[in-house]
């Protein structure tokens, strides 16, 4: 690629041009956004609650049509720059018909900007490859071409939603556990977009009893839900009037439901109450014509692989795909 020329405009903080492509960097609040942002965590209302620091938005457009082709958001942090730190993923989001060389140009501009701002490292958390395999491939090639190397490659599990019922795709042992819980009287309820003290308090209790750190800062869960209440679903498993397990799922897009966090009380472990939560989420996907139930990566509270969790996800019909964290050092 030839040298990048810098063109300042009255709207962006800085611009770069190369052949048919234009990259502008804005403060996120001033950035032009595509008319349709397919994935929730790239939408302005969700980005705004990720951090109190200034988020920088890089917008790749076609010089000919003026169409936005891709977007990227990142922030400076104490250990280098990162895609929004509290989101499950960030990185490049293609929103138009763009090519790998255009995404490489976008990443080259981002590297130049971060280095000029005094940054020495940029970490990029990407979405699982099952979300959009074609976009994953072109973004992966662009990252490698621009000097972003895989720092972590996680095994992510997902369930493709088909016509079969949940109890037909899970292993026989899990099927017996599922039936056992129902015989004992477990029942699942679901509500949407309500941030109440019951949900956060219950999940805190589940994490604390195992000595785990809760994955969201205080009140952050409430801010996530309040910003986009229609996209957050709370599934609760009850034994009579007592909650015994809970899961928060996020509708990331029209076709993807993501398992954000969950927990259960250890004294009810023998009833496998989490199974019924995933069954309810699976059936919700079938009803709403959602094609992917993203179960997430399988790590413990220290970030180490957790084989038992990975086996559980495989036993309930989960397939493996990649979820990559890239890093570039300057």
Protein Blocks (a to p, Z undefined) as FASTA:
>chain_A
ZZddddddfkbmbdcdehjbccddddfklpccdfbdfblklpfklmmmmpmcdcdddddd
dfklopafbdcdddddfeocaddfkbmbecjddfbdcdfklmmmmmmmmmmmmmmnopab
dcdddddfklommlmmmmmmmmmmnopacfbdcddddddddfbdfklmpcfklmmmmmmm
mmnopacdddehiacfklmmmmmmmmmmnopacfbdehklmmmmmmmmmlpccddddehj
acfbdcddddfbfkbccdfbdcddfklmmnommlmmmmmmmmmmmmnopabdcebjaddf
kopacfklmmmmmmnopacdddddddddZZ
